[in-house]
Structure formats: C-alpha cells, structure tokens
Amino acid sequence: MTLPTPPAPADIESQLHSEDVQVVCDALVSLTFNHAALPGLEAHVQRLLEHPHPQVRRTAAICQGYTFGPLMGEGAAKK
C-alpha cells in the first residue's frame, strides 16, 4: 500500500494567502512537516507570526519552534 503524495510546496504556499484561517494553518503545518527544507519557509513563518488572527499566530509559533527552534537545533543536543 502506497501513501498519497503530499501536494507540491507551491500549491501549499498559495494557500498561505487564503482568507480562511483554517486553510492558512493547515497549509503552514503541511509545509512544516512535509517540506521543512523549503527555501522561504522561515520567511512565511515570520510573516504569519504577525497575522491578525491569534490561531494563525499560534500555529506559526509552533511551526517556528519545531522547525527552527531547539527541538531541531543545538538545544536538543545539549539536553
């Protein structure tokens, strides 16, 4: 049994500009977990940390911590 192929990063990135908060959050999580090495992901996260909706800001903060924070960086190795 094969797993479905996740959508292409460009298709997901286009969803980051949606007016629907849930679509934006789902797209950001999908990029973070499926395409973490995507050039420009950090810029998307930084931009969404300033989003007017608190759910988007929380999601961006979680994705930032997962991708660029101590979970994936030097902090995890020091523990």
CYANA upper distance limits for C-alpha pairs under 8 A (distance plus 0.5 A):
  6 PRO  CA     34 ASN  CA      7.85
  7 PRO  CA     11 ASP  CA      6.90
  7 PRO  CA     12 ILE  CA      7.19
  8 ALA  CA     12 ILE  CA      7.05
  9 PRO  CA     13 GLU  CA      6.46
  9 PRO  CA     31 LEU  CA      7.27
  9 PRO  CA     35 HIS  CA      7.41
  9 PRO  CA     38 LEU  CA      8.22
 10 ALA  CA     14 SER  CA      6.80
 11 ASP  CA     15 GLN  CA      7.51
 12 ILE  CA     16 LEU  CA      7.57
 12 ILE  CA     27 ALA  CA      6.02
 12 ILE  CA     28 LEU  CA      8.40
 12 ILE  CA     30 SER  CA      8.07
 12 ILE  CA     31 LEU  CA      7.46
 13 GLU  CA     17 HIS  CA      8.29
 13 GLU  CA     27 ALA  CA      7.52
 13 GLU  CA     28 LEU  CA      8.47
 13 GLU  CA     31 LEU  CA      8.27
 14 SER  CA     18 SER  CA      8.18
 15 GLN  CA     23 VAL  CA      7.00
 15 GLN  CA     24 VAL  CA      6.45
 15 GLN  CA     27 ALA  CA      6.60
 16 LEU  CA     23 VAL  CA      7.91
 16 LEU  CA     24 VAL  CA      5.21
 16 LEU  CA     25 CYS  CA      8.29
 16 LEU  CA     27 ALA  CA      6.69
 16 LEU  CA     28 LEU  CA      7.36
 17 HIS  CA     24 VAL  CA      7.40
 18 SER  CA     23 VAL  CA      7.16
 18 SER  CA     24 VAL  CA      6.59
 19 GLU  CA     24 VAL  CA      8.32
 20 ASP  CA     24 VAL  CA      6.97
 21 VAL  CA     25 CYS  CA      6.75
 21 VAL  CA     53 HIS  CA      7.99
 21 VAL  CA     55 GLN  CA      7.95
 21 VAL  CA     56 VAL  CA      7.11
 22 GLN  CA     26 ASP  CA      6.48
 23 VAL  CA     27 ALA  CA      6.55
 24 VAL  CA     28 LEU  CA      6.68
 24 VAL  CA     56 VAL  CA      7.62
 25 CYS  CA     29 VAL  CA      6.72
 25 CYS  CA     55 GLN  CA      8.19
 25 CYS  CA     56 VAL  CA      6.31
 25 CYS  CA     59 THR  CA      6.68
 25 CYS  CA     60 ALA  CA      8.32
 26 ASP  CA     30 SER  CA      6.56
 27 ALA  CA     31 LEU  CA      6.65
 28 LEU  CA     32 THR  CA      6.61
 28 LEU  CA     45 VAL  CA      8.27
 28 LEU  CA     59 THR  CA      8.17
 28 LEU  CA     60 ALA  CA      7.74
 28 LEU  CA     63 CYS  CA      8.04
 29 VAL  CA     33 PHE  CA      6.64
 29 VAL  CA     59 THR  CA      8.06
 29 VAL  CA     63 CYS  CA      7.20
 30 SER  CA     34 ASN  CA      6.17
 30 SER  CA     35 HIS  CA      7.94
 31 LEU  CA     35 HIS  CA      5.37
 31 LEU  CA     36 ALA  CA      6.75
 31 LEU  CA     38 LEU  CA      8.37
 31 LEU  CA     41 LEU  CA      8.08
 32 THR  CA     36 ALA  CA      5.28
 32 THR  CA     41 LEU  CA      8.20
 32 THR  CA     63 CYS  CA      6.73
 32 THR  CA     67 THR  CA      7.29
 36 ALA  CA     41 LEU  CA      7.68
 36 ALA  CA     67 THR  CA      7.24
 37 ALA  CA     41 LEU  CA      8.13
 40 GLY  CA     44 HIS  CA      6.94
 41 LEU  CA     45 VAL  CA      6.76
 42 GLU  CA     46 GLN  CA      6.58
 42 GLU  CA     64 GLN  CA      7.98
 42 GLU  CA     68 PHE  CA      8.46
 43 ALA  CA     47 ARG  CA      6.62
 44 HIS  CA     48 LEU  CA      6.64
 45 VAL  CA     49 LEU  CA      6.69
 45 VAL  CA     60 ALA  CA      5.91
 45 VAL  CA     61 ALA  CA      8.15
 45 VAL  CA     63 CYS  CA      7.84
 45 VAL  CA     64 GLN  CA      6.89
 46 GLN  CA     50 GLU  CA      7.68
 46 GLN  CA     60 ALA  CA      8.11
 47 ARG  CA     51 HIS  CA      7.49
 48 LEU  CA     56 VAL  CA      7.09
 48 LEU  CA     57 ARG  CA      6.52
 48 LEU  CA     60 ALA  CA      6.43
 49 LEU  CA     56 VAL  CA      7.85
 49 LEU  CA     57 ARG  CA      5.15
 49 LEU  CA     58 ARG  CA      8.11
 49 LEU  CA     60 ALA  CA      6.08
 49 LEU  CA     61 ALA  CA      7.01
 50 GLU  CA     57 ARG  CA      7.08
 51 HIS  CA     56 VAL  CA      6.90
 51 HIS  CA     57 ARG  CA      6.41
 52 PRO  CA     56 VAL  CA      8.39
 52 PRO  CA     57 ARG  CA      8.20
 53 HIS  CA     57 ARG  CA      7.02
 54 PRO  CA     58 ARG  CA      6.58
 55 GLN  CA     59 THR  CA      6.64
 56 VAL  CA     60 ALA  CA      6.56
 57 ARG  CA     61 ALA  CA      6.64
 58 ARG  CA     62 ILE  CA      6.73
 59 THR  CA     63 CYS  CA      6.66
 60 ALA  CA     64 GLN  CA      6.44
 61 ALA  CA     65 GLY  CA      6.66
 62 ILE  CA     66 TYR  CA      6.65
 63 CYS  CA     67 THR  CA      6.45
 64 GLN  CA     68 PHE  CA      5.91
 64 GLN  CA     69 GLY  CA      6.93
 65 GLY  CA     69 GLY  CA      4.70
 65 GLY  CA     70 PRO  CA      7.43
 65 GLY  CA     71 LEU  CA      7.41
 66 TYR  CA     70 PRO  CA      8.19
 66 TYR  CA     71 LEU  CA      6.31
 66 TYR  CA     72 MET  CA      7.00
 67 THR  CA     71 LEU  CA      7.99
 67 THR  CA     72 MET  CA      6.59
 68 PHE  CA     72 MET  CA      6.83
 68 PHE  CA     73 GLY  CA      7.24
 69 GLY  CA     73 GLY  CA      6.45
 69 GLY  CA     75 GLY  CA      8.39
 70 PRO  CA     74 GLU  CA      6.58
 70 PRO  CA     75 GLY  CA      4.89
 70 PRO  CA     76 ALA  CA      6.04
 71 LEU  CA     75 GLY  CA      7.28
 71 LEU  CA     76 ALA  CA      5.92
 72 MET  CA     76 ALA  CA      7.14
 73 GLY  CA     77 ALA  CA      7.96
 74 GLU  CA     78 LYS  CA      7.13
 75 GLY  CA     79 LYS  CA      7.31
